[in-house]
Amino acid sequence: MSQTVLRIDDRLVHGQVLYGWGKLWPAEELWLVDDAVAADENERKLYEEPIQYVCRGGVIALEQVAELTRDFEGNRLLVTRDLEAAKHLLSSGVKVDQITLGNIASGQGREQFADHVFLSAEERGVLESIKKDGVEVVIRDLPSDTPRDPFLSPVKEGL
Amino acid sequence: MITGGLVVTHGDLGKMLVEETQRLIGAVDRFEALKTEGLSAGEISELIKGHIDGEPWIVFTDAPGTSPTTRARAVIVAGQAVVTGVNLGMLMSFLVHRPNMLADDLAEKLVNDGTRSLKCWMGKKA
């Protein structure tokens, strides 16, 4: 079944994304959606080279998301570095079936929900609202992992 | 200054490679490992940059396209190099040849030596 997954990951495109999602899922398209990387030629090349070794895709700025094919058939993986960028991406109208939380670093007011996933109450509120709009929201590193619910209690107290 | 070797990998792979290489060749200076677990892309960049800080270093990483490789490539400057696909044969060659070679030439030699250490043998039918 074709699916578009939006991964929020502050490590951007890395081993799990390329090999676990890109090669094994597999993704027919993989796009890193990030204004800072898209604006820096050297950074863009560093990410586009391995992405294009695995599948079609590359690096685009948030404003370019609307240019992605809307009636795309196949598995498509979109990656943003944070929830803020993910919100912008969703508002562009691109269909997303699932948001998967990969790596979100600890920070003030954030509690731990998985090994590498830390969320604030405000961020959980945003995710709740996305879920109410019909987008599944899960925590999982790899497609083969059992998806976990980020709306369960944190695994550790607030930091 | 002799070229340093920094092995940056997922988990403890780099630490083990550095330890096992020194077990075979002997303890040496400027030959270290870093792991990147739990760090964001920006934090990995800062970690590597802070460690190699403009001096001659070769950064060894485990696989192309992974965070250690991408972030190391982003921060190296002239006189530094990144070599991916690190293995024991490559690291032993590094320690043997680094007193006599600059980082750029040495990096290319290590890719050749590392590749030469990849071999396969097929089992024979009984």
Interface residues (C-beta under 8 A of the other chain):
Chain A: D10 R11 L12 V13 H14 G15 L18 Y19 N42 E43 L46 Y47 E49 P50 I51 Y53 V54 R81 N103 A105 D115 H116
Chain B: H10 G38 L39 S40 A41 G42 E43 I44 A63 P64 G65 T66 S67 T70 R73 A74
